[in-house]
Each structure stands twice: as C-alpha cells, then as structure tokens.
Amino acid sequence: MFYCLKDLKMKKIRILNVFLGILWEWVLIPLLFYTFLPKGEKYFFLFPENLFSRLFIFFVYLYFGLYFTFCSCYALCKIGKGTILPNDPPNKLVKDSVYSFCRNPMYLGYSFLFFAFGFLMRNIYFLFLSIGVVIFIYIYSKLIEEKVLLKRFGKEYLNYKKETPFIISFVKHKNFLYVVSTFLFLFILLVLIRNVMLLIIKNL
C-alpha cells in the first residue's frame, strides 16, 4: 500500500514537472521573446504574402515541434522514469523512441516552434531564434549536460553518443520524418539568411 501511494505521488509530481517544463518552453519563453524582439516589418517581403502559404508552413512545423517535444517527454517519463526538469532527471538512459535517431529531439522541437511562429508572423528575428536554440544547446551540452550524462551512465552513454547524432544529421538518420523536417528547416533558413545578407550588402 505504501509503495502504491509513493508511486502515485511520483506520477503526479512527474506530470506537474512535465507541464511546468512545457509551459516554460512553449509559452513563457516565446511570449517573452515576442514581446521584446523587434517585429522586423522591413523584412516582411522575404516571406510569402499569401497567408495560406504561411499557415501551411506554420502547421507543418507546429506538428513537427509537437511530435518531437511530446514524444521526448513521454520517452523520458515512460522509459527513463524521470522528467525534463533537473529536480527529477531520468533514472535510465533513454535511447529509444525519438531518442534513437537524435540525442536532443526535444530541443529540435523547440527550434521548430520558434520557426513555425516566426514564419507565421513574418518575424525574421523570432525565426532566427531557431538557430540560436541549436547553438545554445550545443554549447550547453558540451560544457555541462554531456559531462553529467557521462558521469551518470558511463560507457553506455559513450556508445549511444557514437551511434546517434547530436541534433541534425543526414548520415546516421533512422527516421524519414526526422530527415524531411530537418532538411526543409535548414533549407528555408539558409534561403532567408542568404536573402538578408544580399539585402544588407545592397544597402551598404
């Protein structure tokens, strides 16, 4: 009876932790950036004027973002017996589900979130946060997260790291959805970056 109550309490805590983590990453951070970043009206012409086209890209990447994020949360809870928050980390190294083809699928989902809303609102600054998220997570992982995982899981994590790409790879891919979404994501970002650079050079 005691163990059942303890397990029930842990499940409630994990559900709360997952909810708080998603609320922070999917609502509060985007709202904060949207409030303080410039709207970038002078770059509106870089995006399709047709609302249907923007809505199409928005819903596609909203779907990808939700897919990667919620599958990550579910895998951490179901397989790892933990959550995304530091106070309740997974007790087991998660290598299955979306973690079988990308070591950071949740962060990829966050990037897709910024990308989706940035494209919908034609906000070039908000959209480029997609790149910022990847760069930040790469630095954070190299400096902190990978050392913690190596200390906790040892050789198991080293083998997993060798077999699975950090966040984006077209060499060691294991999932068609992952390849298509990341390829289109990179292609559209590179086209927009190119157009912005050409605009800056033209105005010099």
ZISULNOR-V793842 format. One record per pair of residues at least 12 apart in sequence whose C-alpha atoms are under 10 Angstrom apart, sorted by the first residue. I is the first residue (numbers start at 1). J is the second residue. D is the distance in whole Angstrom. If there is no record, write none. Layout:
I_J_D ; I_J_D
//
This chain:
10_81_10 ; 10_82_9 ; 10_88_10 ; 11_77_9 ; 11_81_9 ; 11_82_9 ; 13_82_10 ; 13_83_9 ; 13_88_9 ; 14_77_7 ; 14_81_9 ; 14_82_7 ; 14_83_6 ; 14_84_9 ; 14_85_9 ; 14_88_8 ; 14_89_10 ; 15_73_10 ; 15_77_9 ; 15_82_10 ; 15_83_8 ; 16_83_10 ; 17_82_9 ; 17_83_7 ; 17_84_7 ; 17_85_6 ; 17_86_10 ; 17_87_9 ; 17_88_8 ; 18_70_10 ; 18_73_7 ; 18_74_9 ; 18_76_10 ; 18_77_9 ; 18_82_9 ; 18_83_6 ; 18_84_7 ; 18_85_8 ; 18_88_10 ; 19_73_10 ; 19_83_10 ; 19_84_10 ; 20_84_10 ; 20_85_9 ; 21_73_10 ; 21_83_9 ; 21_84_7 ; 21_85_7 ; 22_69_8 ; 22_70_9 ; 22_73_9 ; 22_84_9 ; 22_110_10 ; 25_107_10 ; 25_110_7 ; 25_113_10 ; 26_65_10 ; 26_66_10 ; 26_69_10 ; 26_109_10 ; 26_110_7 ; 26_113_8 ; 26_114_9 ; 29_114_10 ; 30_110_10 ; 30_113_9 ; 30_114_7 ; 30_117_9 ; 30_118_10 ; 30_126_9 ; 30_129_10 ; 33_114_10 ; 33_125_9 ; 33_126_7 ; 33_129_9 ; 34_114_10 ; 34_117_10 ; 34_118_9 ; 34_123_9 ; 34_125_9 ; 34_126_7 ; 37_123_9 ; 37_124_10 ; 37_125_7 ; 37_126_7 ; 38_123_8 ; 38_124_9 ; 38_125_7 ; 38_126_9 ; 39_118_10 ; 39_121_9 ; 39_122_8 ; 39_123_6 ; 39_124_8 ; 39_125_8 ; 39_126_8 ; 40_121_10 ; 40_122_8 ; 40_123_6 ; 40_124_6 ; 40_125_7 ; 40_126_9 ; 41_121_10 ; 41_122_8 ; 41_123_8 ; 41_124_9 ; 42_123_10 ; 42_124_10 ; 43_122_8 ; 43_123_8 ; 43_124_7 ; 43_125_9 ; 43_192_10 ; 43_195_10 ; 43_196_8 ; 43_199_9 ; 44_119_10 ; 44_121_9 ; 44_122_6 ; 44_123_7 ; 44_124_8 ; 45_122_9 ; 46_122_8 ; 46_123_10 ; 46_124_9 ; 46_191_9 ; 46_192_7 ; 46_193_10 ; 46_195_7 ; 46_196_8 ; 47_119_7 ; 47_120_9 ; 47_121_9 ; 47_122_6 ; 47_123_9 ; 47_124_9 ; 47_192_8 ; 48_119_9 ; 48_120_10 ; 48_122_8 ; 49_122_9 ; 51_120_8 ; 51_121_10 ; 52_120_10 ; 53_119_10 ; 53_120_9 ; 54_116_9 ; 54_117_10 ; 54_118_10 ; 54_119_6 ; 54_120_5 ; 54_121_8 ; 54_122_8 ; 55_116_9 ; 55_117_10 ; 55_119_8 ; 55_120_6 ; 55_121_10 ; 56_116_10 ; 56_120_9 ; 57_115_9 ; 57_116_7 ; 57_117_9 ; 57_119_7 ; 57_120_8 ; 57_185_10 ; 58_112_9 ; 58_113_9 ; 58_114_10 ; 58_115_8 ; 58_116_4 ; 58_117_6 ; 58_118_9 ; 58_119_7 ; 58_120_6 ; 58_121_9 ; 59_116_7 ; 59_117_9 ; 59_120_9 ; 60_112_9 ; 60_116_8 ; 60_181_9 ; 61_109_9 ; 61_111_9 ; 61_112_6 ; 61_113_7 ; 61_114_9 ; 61_115_7 ; 61_116_5 ; 61_117_9 ; 61_119_10 ; 61_181_8 ; 61_184_10 ; 61_185_9 ; 62_109_9 ; 62_110_10 ; 62_112_7 ; 62_113_6 ; 62_114_9 ; 62_115_9 ; 62_116_6 ; 62_117_8 ; 63_109_9 ; 63_112_9 ; 63_113_9 ; 63_116_9 ; 64_108_9 ; 64_109_7 ; 64_110_10 ; 64_112_7 ; 64_113_8 ; 64_116_9 ; 64_177_8 ; 64_178_9 ; 64_181_7 ; 64_182_10 ; 65_105_9 ; 65_106_8 ; 65_107_9 ; 65_108_7 ; 65_109_4 ; 65_110_6 ; 65_111_8 ; 65_112_5 ; 65_113_6 ; 65_114_9 ; 65_115_9 ; 65_116_8 ; 65_181_10 ; 66_106_9 ; 66_109_7 ; 66_110_9 ; 66_112_9 ; 66_113_8 ; 67_98_9 ; 67_105_9 ; 67_106_9 ; 67_109_7 ; 67_177_10 ; 68_97_10 ; 68_98_7 ; 68_99_9 ; 68_102_10 ; 68_104_9 ; 68_105_6 ; 68_106_6 ; 68_107_8 ; 68_108_7 ; 68_109_5 ; 68_110_9 ; 68_112_9 ; 68_178_9 ; 69_98_9 ; 69_104_10 ; 69_105_7 ; 69_106_5 ; 69_107_8 ; 69_108_8 ; 69_109_5 ; 69_110_7 ; 69_112_10 ; 69_113_10 ; 70_98_10 ; 70_105_10 ; 70_106_8 ; 70_109_9 ; 71_97_7 ; 71_98_7 ; 71_99_9 ; 71_105_9 ; 71_106_8 ; 71_109_10 ; 72_84_9 ; 72_94_9 ; 72_96_10 ; 72_97_8 ; 72_98_6 ; 72_99_7 ; 72_104_9 ; 72_105_7 ; 72_106_6 ; 72_107_9 ; 72_109_9 ; 73_105_10 ; 73_106_8 ; 74_97_9 ; 74_98_10 ; 75_90_10 ; 75_94_7 ; 75_95_9 ; 75_96_8 ; 75_97_7 ; 75_98_8 ; 75_99_8 ; 76_89_8 ; 76_90_6 ; 76_91_9 ; 76_92_9 ; 76_93_9 ; 76_94_7 ; 76_95_10 ; 76_96_10 ; 76_97_10 ; 76_99_9 ; 77_89_9 ; 77_90_7 ; 77_91_10 ; 77_92_10 ; 77_94_10 ; 78_90_10 ; 78_94_9 ; 79_91_9 ; 79_92_7 ; 79_93_8 ; 79_94_6 ; 79_95_9 ; 79_96_8 ; 79_97_9 ; 80_92_4 ; 80_93_6 ; 80_94_6 ; 80_95_9 ; 80_96_10 ; 81_93_10 ; 81_94_9 ; 84_106_9 ; 91_152_9 ; 91_153_10 ; 92_152_9 ; 92_153_8 ; 93_149_8 ; 93_152_9 ; 93_153_7 ; 93_156_8 ; 93_157_7 ; 93_160_9 ; 94_157_10 ; 94_160_9 ; 95_156_10 ; 95_157_9 ; 95_160_7 ; 95_161_10 ; 95_164_9 ; 98_174_10 ; 98_175_9 ; 98_178_9 ; 99_160_10 ; 99_164_8 ; 99_165_10 ; 99_167_10 ; 100_160_9 ; 100_163_9 ; 100_164_7 ; 100_165_9 ; 100_173_9 ; 100_174_7 ; 100_175_9 ; 101_163_9 ; 101_164_6 ; 101_165_7 ; 101_166_9 ; 101_167_9 ; 101_168_9 ; 101_169_9 ; 101_172_8 ; 101_173_6 ; 101_174_5 ; 101_175_7 ; 101_178_8 ; 101_179_10 ; 102_161_10 ; 102_163_10 ; 102_164_6 ; 102_165_5 ; 102_166_6 ; 102_167_5 ; 102_168_7 ; 102_169_8 ; 102_172_9 ; 102_173_8 ; 102_174_9 ; 102_175_9 ; 102_178_9 ; 103_160_9 ; 103_161_8 ; 103_163_10 ; 103_164_6 ; 103_165_6 ; 103_166_5 ; 103_167_6 ; 103_168_9 ; 104_134_10 ; 104_137_9 ; 104_138_10 ; 104_141_10 ; 104_164_10 ; 104_165_9 ; 104_166_6 ; 104_167_5 ; 104_168_9 ; 105_166_9 ; 105_167_7 ; 105_168_9 ; 105_178_9 ; 106_167_9 ; 107_130_10 ; 107_133_7 ; 107_134_7 ; 107_136_10 ; 107_137_7 ; 107_138_10 ; 107_167_8 ; 108_130_9 ; 108_133_8 ; 108_134_7 ; 108_137_10 ; 108_167_7 ; 108_168_8 ; 108_178_10 ; 108_182_9 ; 109_130_10 ; 110_129_10 ; 110_130_8 ; 110_133_8 ; 110_134_9 ; 111_127_9 ; 111_128_9 ; 111_129_7 ; 111_130_4 ; 111_131_7 ; 111_132_8 ; 111_133_6 ; 111_134_7 ; 111_185_9 ; 112_127_9 ; 112_129_10 ; 112_130_7 ; 112_131_10 ; 112_133_10 ; 112_181_9 ; 112_182_9 ; 112_185_8 ; 113_127_9 ; 113_129_10 ; 113_130_8 ; 114_126_7 ; 114_127_6 ; 114_128_8 ; 114_129_6 ; 114_130_6 ; 114_131_9 ; 114_133_9 ; 115_127_5 ; 115_128_7 ; 115_129_8 ; 115_130_6 ; 115_131_9 ; 115_185_8 ; 115_188_10 ; 115_189_9 ; 116_130_9 ; 116_185_10 ; 118_130_9 ; 124_189_10 ; 124_192_8 ; 124_193_9 ; 124_196_9 ; 127_189_8 ; 127_192_10 ; 128_189_8 ; 128_192_9 ; 128_193_9 ; 130_185_9 ; 130_186_10 ; 130_189_9 ; 131_186_9 ; 131_189_9 ; 134_167_8 ; 134_168_9 ; 137_166_10 ; 137_167_9 ; 138_166_8 ; 138_167_9 ; 141_166_9 ; 146_158_10 ; 146_161_9 ; 167_182_9 ; 168_182_7 ; 168_183_9 ; 168_186_10 ; 169_182_9 ; 169_183_9 ; 170_182_9 ; 170_183_8
//
